[in-house]
Amino acid sequence: MNVYQSDYLQIDAFDEQRLLELTWLPATADMTSEEYKNEHVELLKFMLD
């Protein structure tokens, strides 16, 4: 199930396997360091849940 989507990152959760799958999207070639940090903050939110 898709739990997060941005221009840079897609996060899918698979509850039965307790797995998060990250798919970094092509737009990451143009992302700033601040945008990179923000994407990781979103990832951490899901990991802590």
mmCIF file of the C-alpha atoms, coordinates in Angstrom:
data_MODEL
# 
_entry.id   MODEL 
# 
loop_
_atom_site.group_PDB 
_atom_site.id 
_atom_site.type_symbol 
_atom_site.label_atom_id 
_atom_site.label_alt_id 
_atom_site.label_comp_id 
_atom_site.label_asym_id 
_atom_site.label_entity_id 
_atom_site.label_seq_id 
_atom_site.pdbx_PDB_ins_code 
_atom_site.Cartn_x 
_atom_site.Cartn_y 
_atom_site.Cartn_z 
_atom_site.occupancy 
_atom_site.B_iso_or_equiv 
_atom_site.pdbx_formal_charge 
_atom_site.auth_seq_id 
_atom_site.auth_comp_id 
_atom_site.auth_asym_id 
_atom_site.auth_atom_id 
_atom_site.pdbx_PDB_model_num 
ATOM 1  C CA . MET A 1 1  ? 0.000  0.000  0.000   1.00 0.00 ? 1  MET A CA 1 
ATOM 2  C CA . ASN A 1 2  ? 1.331  3.433  -0.910  1.00 0.00 ? 2  ASN A CA 1 
ATOM 3  C CA . VAL A 1 3  ? 1.768  5.495  2.266   1.00 0.00 ? 3  VAL A CA 1 
ATOM 4  C CA . TYR A 1 4  ? 3.732  8.456  0.925   1.00 0.00 ? 4  TYR A CA 1 
ATOM 5  C CA . GLN A 1 5  ? 4.333  10.030 -2.470  1.00 0.00 ? 5  GLN A CA 1 
ATOM 6  C CA . SER A 1 6  ? 6.245  13.126 -3.483  1.00 0.00 ? 6  SER A CA 1 
ATOM 7  C CA . ASP A 1 7  ? 8.092  14.308 -6.566  1.00 0.00 ? 7  ASP A CA 1 
ATOM 8  C CA . TYR A 1 8  ? 11.180 12.537 -5.223  1.00 0.00 ? 8  TYR A CA 1 
ATOM 9  C CA . LEU A 1 9  ? 10.148 9.522  -3.206  1.00 0.00 ? 9  LEU A CA 1 
ATOM 10 C CA . GLN A 1 10 ? 7.461  6.868  -3.038  1.00 0.00 ? 10 GLN A CA 1 
ATOM 11 C CA . ILE A 1 11 ? 7.055  4.789  0.109   1.00 0.00 ? 11 ILE A CA 1 
ATOM 12 C CA . ASP A 1 12 ? 5.035  1.579  0.073   1.00 0.00 ? 12 ASP A CA 1 
ATOM 13 C CA . ALA A 1 13 ? 4.219  -0.387 3.225   1.00 0.00 ? 13 ALA A CA 1 
ATOM 14 C CA . PHE A 1 14 ? 3.740  -4.138 3.399   1.00 0.00 ? 14 PHE A CA 1 
ATOM 15 C CA . ASP A 1 15 ? 2.218  -4.771 6.814   1.00 0.00 ? 15 ASP A CA 1 
ATOM 16 C CA . GLU A 1 16 ? 2.401  -8.569 6.837   1.00 0.00 ? 16 GLU A CA 1 
ATOM 17 C CA . GLN A 1 17 ? 6.145  -8.489 6.173   1.00 0.00 ? 17 GLN A CA 1 
ATOM 18 C CA . ARG A 1 18 ? 6.662  -5.352 8.306   1.00 0.00 ? 18 ARG A CA 1 
ATOM 19 C CA . LEU A 1 19 ? 8.442  -3.856 5.325   1.00 0.00 ? 19 LEU A CA 1 
ATOM 20 C CA . LEU A 1 20 ? 8.798  -0.372 3.859   1.00 0.00 ? 20 LEU A CA 1 
ATOM 21 C CA . GLU A 1 21 ? 9.865  -0.139 0.227   1.00 0.00 ? 21 GLU A CA 1 
ATOM 22 C CA . LEU A 1 22 ? 11.482 3.112  -0.929  1.00 0.00 ? 22 LEU A CA 1 
ATOM 23 C CA . THR A 1 23 ? 11.486 4.088  -4.564  1.00 0.00 ? 23 THR A CA 1 
ATOM 24 C CA . TRP A 1 24 ? 13.572 7.149  -5.333  1.00 0.00 ? 24 TRP A CA 1 
ATOM 25 C CA . LEU A 1 25 ? 12.158 8.843  -8.418  1.00 0.00 ? 25 LEU A CA 1 
ATOM 26 C CA . PRO A 1 26 ? 14.033 10.448 -11.357 1.00 0.00 ? 26 PRO A CA 1 
ATOM 27 C CA . ALA A 1 27 ? 13.400 13.987 -10.064 1.00 0.00 ? 27 ALA A CA 1 
ATOM 28 C CA . THR A 1 28 ? 15.984 13.332 -7.322  1.00 0.00 ? 28 THR A CA 1 
ATOM 29 C CA . ALA A 1 29 ? 18.620 14.401 -9.842  1.00 0.00 ? 29 ALA A CA 1 
ATOM 30 C CA . ASP A 1 30 ? 17.464 17.989 -9.244  1.00 0.00 ? 30 ASP A CA 1 
ATOM 31 C CA . MET A 1 31 ? 16.681 17.943 -5.530  1.00 0.00 ? 31 MET A CA 1 
ATOM 32 C CA . THR A 1 32 ? 18.372 20.236 -3.018  1.00 0.00 ? 32 THR A CA 1 
ATOM 33 C CA . SER A 1 33 ? 20.012 19.059 0.179   1.00 0.00 ? 33 SER A CA 1 
ATOM 34 C CA . GLU A 1 34 ? 17.096 20.542 2.153   1.00 0.00 ? 34 GLU A CA 1 
ATOM 35 C CA . GLU A 1 35 ? 14.587 18.565 0.078   1.00 0.00 ? 35 GLU A CA 1 
ATOM 36 C CA . TYR A 1 36 ? 16.701 15.443 0.631   1.00 0.00 ? 36 TYR A CA 1 
ATOM 37 C CA . LYS A 1 37 ? 16.567 15.984 4.391   1.00 0.00 ? 37 LYS A CA 1 
ATOM 38 C CA . ASN A 1 38 ? 12.805 16.550 4.286   1.00 0.00 ? 38 ASN A CA 1 
ATOM 39 C CA . GLU A 1 39 ? 12.260 13.265 2.466   1.00 0.00 ? 39 GLU A CA 1 
ATOM 40 C CA . HIS A 1 40 ? 14.179 11.434 5.173   1.00 0.00 ? 40 HIS A CA 1 
ATOM 41 C CA . VAL A 1 41 ? 12.056 13.094 7.860   1.00 0.00 ? 41 VAL A CA 1 
ATOM 42 C CA . GLU A 1 42 ? 8.966  11.685 6.136   1.00 0.00 ? 42 GLU A CA 1 
ATOM 43 C CA . LEU A 1 43 ? 10.597 8.259  6.031   1.00 0.00 ? 43 LEU A CA 1 
ATOM 44 C CA . LEU A 1 44 ? 11.399 8.395  9.742   1.00 0.00 ? 44 LEU A CA 1 
ATOM 45 C CA . LYS A 1 45 ? 7.771  9.257  10.553  1.00 0.00 ? 45 LYS A CA 1 
ATOM 46 C CA . PHE A 1 46 ? 6.606  6.011  8.953   1.00 0.00 ? 46 PHE A CA 1 
ATOM 47 C CA . MET A 1 47 ? 9.396  3.969  10.494  1.00 0.00 ? 47 MET A CA 1 
ATOM 48 C CA . LEU A 1 48 ? 8.423  5.156  13.963  1.00 0.00 ? 48 LEU A CA 1 
ATOM 49 C CA . ASP A 1 49 ? 4.741  4.261  13.458  1.00 0.00 ? 49 ASP A CA 1 
# 
